[in-house]
Amino acid sequence: MKEQERIVAEAELQERTDLMFDPDVGFADKFEAVMQDMLAGRHTSQSNIPNPDSLKEATDNEENSTEE
């Protein structure tokens, strides 16, 4: 039973991926898919971050600095 659920979940994910990257799919369909994902809590912006405090402060990167 768990295996079937995993297979169905992977198939849904693949369908969403195909929908988002297919250039022939219209904006309305893509927008609807994103809204459904957000409402269901499975949008990438809602993923769990292992260390959320790491996003609070900017990373100091002297090697690629934009200051002159």
Secondary structure, 3 states (H helix, E strand, C coil): CHHHHHHHHHHHHHHHHHHHHCCCCCHHHHHHHHHHHHHHCCCHHHCCCCCHHHHCCCCCCHHHCCCC
